[in-house]
Amino acid sequence: MAATLGFIGTGNMGSAIIRGLAPLGEAGLVGCDLNAAKLAELAAATGMAVADNPRDVADRADYVVLCVKPQHLREVLESIRPALSGKKCLVSIAAGITMEKLAAWSGGACPVVRVMPNTPALVGAGSYAVCLDDQRLSDDQKTLLLKLFSAIGKTFPLPEKDFDAFTALSGSGPAYVMYFMEALIEAGVYMGLSRAVSTDVVIELLRGSVKLADESDYHVSLLREMVTSPAGTTIEALLHLDRSAVRAALIEAVAMARDRSLELGR
């Protein structure tokens, strides 16, 4: 019999995961959410069963996927604790909430898995860090979770000690990319391009550059050098970025995001 994944919270990230899993037919799906209208819409689109509340989800699921805000997680776990057992598994996508806290708040009733997605999951292109450190996890549980998340995005099995770095780099990463895109779009507008044209140019620039980096045998540093002709326009721009310490600022910014993730987990 196929396992059942139960989702407590079906907002943007929860619904993205559900929409990715539903066509696979690898697991049963059940979920609950405070927004009844959106929950019904999601159920109609995916065939997911609707549960009345978090306790109902925990009763019906083999894997309880926690897709609620970190500040609500303790209350939710304490409410479903009576429904948990060693045969079930908790899967949390909440940033900054450690396995130790998840285990404590759930009474240590079952194994705990942490997953860190990022927002490209909303368009089926997400990256997922998956922590399988809990020694109570069976091989079957580990295999199924890796199989399911690998089917809907790129999966990175990582120890929990690396989760704050992944959160800073990949979880927060789409914001950095959008920030950079905004600046490039404004540069196009500054130079006289219409905003619509500048936006399209930048989107295609990113799309093509990522495809090149992904499919090329060359490191990104060499690909950058291929564009950088002696005494040309590109080296002039890169020299200004280096004078402004843009590279160092970006590295430091990601490290600061990592440090903030560590603070939230304490």
N, C-alpha and C positions, 0 to 999 in steps of 0.2 A: 504494500500500500504506500502511495506517495506521501511524503511528509507534508505537513501544513505549516505555512508561515503566517503568523498573525501580526498585523501592523497596528500599533497603538500610535495614532497620529498619521493622517494621510494628507499632509500639506504638500508643499512643493517637492521636497526631497522624497518623502514617503511615497507620494503618488508617482514620481518619476521611476522609482525602483519597481513599484508594482506594475506600471505600464511596460517596463522592460521585461519583467519576469512572466507576465501573463501569457504572451504568445508561445513561450517555451513549453508550457504544459508539464514542467518538471515537478511542480509542487502545488498543493492547494493553497488558496489565498483567502484570508479573512481580515477585516479591518474595522476600526472604529475611529471616529473623529467628532469633534464638537460641531463642525459645520456639516449638518445633516444633508443639505442640498448638494454640496460638492462630493460628499461621500456617496450619495446615491448615483450621481453622475459617473463617478469613477467605477462603481460597481457595475453599472450598465455597460460601460465601455470595456471592462476587463473580465467580467464574470466573477469578480471577487465577491465573496459572501460578506454580508454586513453584520457586525456584532453590535450589541447594545451599549457596551462600555468596556473599559480595559480589562476588567475581571472576566468578562465573557470571552474576550480575545484570548486571554491566558488559559482559560479552561479548554478552548478548542484547538489551540496551536501547539505544535511540537517545537517551533522556534518563535519566540516572542521578540519582534523587532520594534525597538523603542525609537520612535521618530518624533519625540517631543522636545521642547526647549529644555536646556540643561537645568534651569531653575525649577522646572516642574517634575524633574525625573524622580527625585526622592519620594515625593508624594505618590506618584504613579506606582513605583516599585513596592512601596509599603501596602498599597491597596490591592495589588495582585499577588502578594507573597503567599497567601494560603493556597493559591492555584498552582504554585510552582513545585516541581519535584526534580529529582536527579535525572529523570528521563527527558526533561525539557532543556532548552538552551535559550539564554538571553542574548540578544544582539542589539547593541546600542550604537547609534550614529551621533550621539551627543558629543560635541567638542569639549575637551578638557575634563571630562568625568572619567576618572581612572577605574580600572578593573577592581581595585581594592574597594572603592566606594560603591560600585555597582553590586559587588558581592555582599558588602555590609548591609546595604539598603534592602537587598532581597533576601536577607537572612542566610546567605550562603546555600540556598536551596538547590541551585543548579549551575552548570558551567556558564561562563560569561565570555562573550566575544565583543571586541570593539571593531567598528568599521568607520572609516573617515572618507566620505565621498566629497566630490566638489560639484559646483553648479552645472558644468557641462553635462552632467547626468540628465538634466532637464531635456536635452536633445539627443539622448542616447550615446553621448560621447564622454561619459564620466570616467574618473580615475578613483579607485577604491583601495585604501590601505586596509588590510585585514589583520587583526591581531589574534592569533590562536595560541596564546601563551598558557591559557588555563589547562592545567594537567588533567582535569576531569573530562575534557573533551574526548569523545571517541574518534577513532579514525573515520568512521562513517560520517559523523557530524562535520569534521574538518573537510572531508572530500566534497560533501554536498554544498557547503557554504562557498568554498573556493570555486566549485563548478558553476554555481548560480551567479555569483558576482562577476566571474570571468566571462560569462555569457552576455552580460549587459555593459561591460566596460573593461578597462585595463585594471588588473588587480595586482596589488603589491603586498604580498605577505610580509609583515614587519613585526619585530618585537615591540612591545609597548613603549620601550625607552625611546624609540624613533618616531613615535606618533606626534609629538609636539613639532618636530622638524618637518614632518610631512604636512601637518596642519598649516604651518607657516608657508611652506613652499607651494603645495598643491591645493589645500583647502582654501587658503586666502588668495592663491595665485591668480584666479580669474579676475580679481579686482585689479591686480597690478597690470595685467594685460589690457583690460579695458581702459585703465588710466593712461597707459602708453598710447593706445589707439585714439583716445580723446585728444591727446596732445598732437598726434600726427594729423588728425582731422583738422584741428585748429590751425596747424601750420599750413595746410592746403588752403583753408579759407583766408588766412593772412596773405598768402601769395596770389589770391584772386580767384581761386576755384570756388564754384558754388558749394554749399554745404553738402548737398546731395551727391554731387560728383566726388568730392573729397572723401565722403564716407564710403562710397562704393570702391574707390581706389584703395583706401586703407584696408577694407575688409578683404579685398582680393590680394593685396600685398601680404597680409597675415596668412591667408589661406594657402597661397603659393609657397611662402617661405617655410611654413610648417611642413607642407608636403615634401619640399626639397630636403629639409633637415631629416625627415623621417625616412625617406627613400634613398638618400645619398649614402655612399660609403665614406664620405668625408666628415670629419668633426665640424661642428658649427664654426669653430675658429677659422678653419680653412675656407669654409663657405663664405665667411665674412671677408676674408682676404681676397677671394675671387672677385668681389665687387669693388675692392679698394685699389684703384689704379694710382700709380705714382703721380703726385701733384694734381690729382683730380678733385672732383666735387665731393666724393664720399669721404676721402681722408680729411678734407677741410671740415666737414660736419663732425666726424669722429673725434678730431682733435679738439673741437670746441666742447664736445661731451666730456672728454677726458679732463680738460681744463676745469670743467664744472664739477668734476668728481661724481658724475652720474653713476658709474659702475660701483664705486664704493658706497654711495648713498643707497643703491638698490640692495646690495649685500647686507648692509647694516639694517635696512628696513625689514628684510625678511628675518634677520636674527632677532630684531625687536618683537616681531610677531610671534616667533618661537618662545621668547621670554614671557610674553603675555599669556600664551597658552599654558606655560608652566605655572604661572601665577593662578590662573583660573582653576587648575587641577589641585591646588593645595587646599 
